[in-house]
Amino acid sequence: MNAVNFIKSLLFSAALALLGYLAVQFLNIQISGSVLFAAGLVIGGVVVPLFLPSHSADDIDDEEDDEDHHVEPGEVKTLYVGNLPYRANEAAVRELFEKYGKVFSVRLMKDRQTGRRKGYGFVEMSQADASKAVTALNDNEFQQRTLKVREAKERKDEDT
């Protein structure tokens, strides 16, 4: 559990404990301290984790793989992937590109207002693998759409 989740869990548990205490006081219920403590443990150990985001075993494996594989910044290439099907998700795009090498990240762009995917995204791969992926996937079909895959252009600074 990372520090942010620990703090969220702690705050959520404290809020539930306060609500429980106020309920007992307001309803004038006679409960022994040990029963109240046991109920708090059950709520903190069972209810609180239900409301916190969980990580699957695949997420943990991916984090461990990233730690083991060190790549210099100059060796990573960002690819633009256009004409993606709107139903495509990060996992499907990652799986497609992993056929050609190690994928470091996948970002599919979404509309800020609607939350819907825009039909394009970016994939980060090693330089050698990226070249193979561009050659293999550009102008090829993926989920009934013809992909446009090329090296991404540098982002322009909006301040200048």
N, C-alpha and C positions, 0 to 999 in steps of 0.2 A: 504494500500500500504506500503510495507516495504521500508527501507532506500535505498537499492540497486536499486529497481525499481524507486524510487523517483529521485535518482541521474541520472539514465539512462534517465528518462523522461525529466529532466531538461537539460541535455546535448543535447539530441536530439532536444528539443525545441529551444535551443540556436543556434544549427547548422542550423535548418530550418529558424530561424529569420535572421541569418547572410546571408544565401543564398538568402532569400527574399529581404533583403536590397541591396545586391550586384546586384541582378537582376534589381531592380528598378533604381539603380544608373547607371548601365551599359546600360540599354535600354532607359534611360532618360525619364521615365514615370512620369507624374505629378499626384501624389496621395496625398490626404490630410492625415494628421496624424491619424485622427480618423478612416478612412477607412482602413489604414494600420494596426492600432491597432486591429480593429475588425477581419480582416483577420488572424492576428496572434493568436487571441483567438480561432478562428475556427480551425486553423491548430493544435494548441496546445491541444485543447480539443477533437478533433475528429481524426485527423490523427495520432498523437503521440500514443494514447492508442492502435491503431490498430497494432502497431509494438512491443508492449510490451507483455510479456507473461501474460495470464490471469489465474485466479484461478476459478475453478468451485465451485458451492455450496458444492459438495461432499468433495473437498479438504479442504474447510473451516470447515466443520463439523468434518472431521477426525482430523484436528489440534486441535479443541476444545475438542474432546474426549480424545486425548493424554494428554492434559493439565489437564483434570479432573482425569485421571487414573494414579496415581503414583505407580510405581513398583520399588522395590529395584533391583540393578544390579544382585544380586545373584538369583533372582527369574525369570530372563529371560533366556530362553534356545534358542540356535541357532540350527536349523535343516538344514541338507544338503538334498536337493531334487534333485535326479538324474534321468536321462532318461526322461527329460521333452520334450514334443513336441516343435519343433523350433517355431511354430506359437503361442505358449502359451505366454501370456503377464502377467505383474505383477497383474493386476486386476483379471484375471481368477484364478491365483494361490492363491491370497488373498482370493477370494470367496470360493475356495475349502477348504482352511485351516480354515476359519472362522466358518465352520460347527462344528469345534471341540474346539473353544475357541477364545480368543482375540488374534489378530495378530498385532504385533507392527511394523514389517517391512517385506518387500519382496524385495530381490535383485536377479535379474536374470542376469547371467554373459554373457557378450558379447565379441566377438573378437575385439581387439583394432583396427586392420587394416581394417576389413570389416564391423564392426558394427553389424554383425549377432549374434544371440543368440547361445550360446554354448551347450544348452541342460541341464544345471543344474543351481541351484541357492540356495539361503539361505532364510529361513523364521525364524523370531524371534517371539517367543510366551512365555507365562508364563510356568513355569516348569510343572505344573499339566496338562495344556492343551496340551503341547508339547508331553507328554507321550501318551495321548489319540490319538493325530494326527498320531504319529509314528505307533501305533498299528493298527489304522484304515486304513491308506493310504499306508503303505509299501507293495509292491508287488500287489497293486491294480491298475486297469486301469484308465487312465485319458487321454482323447482325443486320444484314440487308442494306448497309450503307457503305459507300466507297470512301475510305479514309484518305485524308490528306495528312501526311506525316513529313515533317521537315525540321531542321534545326530551328529552335526558337530564337527570335531576335532579342537583343538586349532591351530591357525595360527603360524607357526614357524617363528622366527625372521630371516630375510635374512642377517643381519649384523654379526651374530655369526657363 
